Amino acid sequence: MADMAPLPVAGDGMEGGGVGGKPKKKKTMKSLYLTFFETAPDGKSRACTLCGKSYCLTTATGNLGKHLNNRHPGYDQLADQLQGDPTQSTIASMFVRNKKPHPPMRARPHAQPQQPQVQVQVQAQAQPKVLRAQPKPKPAVDVDYVNWLLLRWLISSSFPPSALEDSTFADSCRYLNPSVRLWPKEKAQEITLQVFKSMKEDVKASLQRVRSRLSIALDFWTSYEQIVYLSVKCQWIDESWVSQKVLLDVCQIRYQCTGAEVLRVLLTVLREFNIDLKILACTHNNNQHAIQACHELRRELESRKLPFCYIPCAARTLEIIIEDGLKHVKSVLYKTRAFILETNSSQEMMEDFKHWAEVYQEGSWKLPFDHSITWNGNYNMLDVVKKAPNAMDNTIKKFEDIFGPRDWVLSAEEKSVVNSLHSYLEPFYKTTTNLCTCKLPTVGLVFFFMDHVFELINICHNSSHQKLFENIARDMSKTALDFTSQAYNIYTFTAAILDPRIKGELIPDALNSPSNLEDARDHFVRDYSSIFQAAGNGYSIQDSADDGGAFSFAEEIIRKRRRVSMSTAADELTQYLAEPPAPISTDALEWWRGHSSRYPRLSLMARDFLAIQGTSLDPEELFTSKGDSIHKQQYCLPLSSMQATMCIKSWMQSGYQFNFQSTIIDFERLIESATAPDAVDGLVSS
């Protein structure tokens, strides 16, 4: 795996270690191969010490060499360490052969079994007694370990492999240790693609064990190369009532981004992961082509008598509504952001702003300011103008040489508009903050917040005496109406009432209707009430249609039992809805975990429908500065790296292990090997 040998140990003489400095006999390739294989106690097989693969004792040595070349490239650099080294098994343990697919990511918190902690013993460099001020030789470094760690850094930071060839970066690595030889970008790219393929198989295997219905979310963006990408994320609730989410793929949308092309790419992803018949809902990013693709997907699934719905992203809708309000104060936001950027760049200006804010009793401010272009950053601009206008004006006047001759001081009219708009948008800010901090933004909870926003818009539209706010409210109302017409349906109604915090009391009036409740009850009785429940899939096993009357009596008994079962199931839903909603601060999944035994059939339905996502992306990515870095990464990555880098990074964050050709790379042990006391410096005597 390495491109270099360990550094010589200080104080060594000739290469050999025999008496009189007799050179060591050069090892043959046969002896090198056998260094990595142990003979089993029965004497009939050999096992690879790096991965545990067994071969018959009569296997040709050349075949053993092929195994090492194919599965463990660079093994020859470990030969000197492994030859006669009792710690060879610990070195090999850093690269663990992955014999089973990795389980799904986040499990319910519980005590994890402790892995045996193994430290890699690296031979310390022999040093004579020296003065403390004398420099010590740098330790030997396994370059392959360095390259693996650098590869993880590239992926975690969303850098392409070409970053390894940056001359400044390479010079810095050589300064730390002259022996370091970085992988060329071609090798780093090839290994990244192999890791992507291996981890993708782990994701596929984990999805095959999911026993509930799945929901997906679509998002689009365009890179600096003007290439359109589609990301497909999947969400479900496992049997421990833990919400699981995983990125399935990042795909290039070729040619023109049409609904037909989006559908083709989406179906390819779903079929590749073998989940195309398990999808219950899709949340799109309000893209018109995505809507067309989802409409065609619904037609295809309904032709197979499978339920499916698609809804727009509530966070994107809320962003559009807020933009309708901010477009009338763009000039004020521009001036204020420029002021904040200048202030953040100077400690003297920040101190001066704090001083004036204290003098005019305009509150205590956390500096540096948030200057992101997201909604949180824009609201912060309005906050400064409304709550600290004097501190802002006096700071600008004191540093006129920095701000230049332009008129940075806001007029009285501009301040008046900002004050009114700030008060109007404050509930919007509180709504987005709650969405960003919500652990699981279920459809019911998202609709609850959106309904509150729609009420504010209607109140402003009907009672405003200012022409400006009347126009703002009119534009907002149109966006809100478009959202409700697309998002309100029987499936989202069912998802909302199954949220124990919402039930029937807090559902928007436009969605809460007797017909929707009756349809939800019919769906529950038809698909979830049978006592002959198919394992975890939410669908009943159909009656046998075989000819012959041998089982007619048995089928009659079954029908009677099912009628009793349906009656009991209907009672479950009625009893659930009759009880008052749980407090709004309740964790919906924790509630169902504690009540699933009380509502055994209804809980199956809840697991399916609570997985429907109210937003197509994390609201925090859209409304806070967290989204700035993500958008930069999506924009800057080239085509050759976009898919593999984005997917591997997301899978690692979701808990999947870094897997290279079925070998788990244990980065923690790699770091331990580099920071072990014997590997850093030899002891120095005074």
Summary of the structure (lengths in Angstrom):
residues: 686
radius of gyration: 32.0
end to end distance: 38.9
largest distance: 103.0
contacts: 2059
relative contact order: 0.12
helix: 53%
strand: 9%
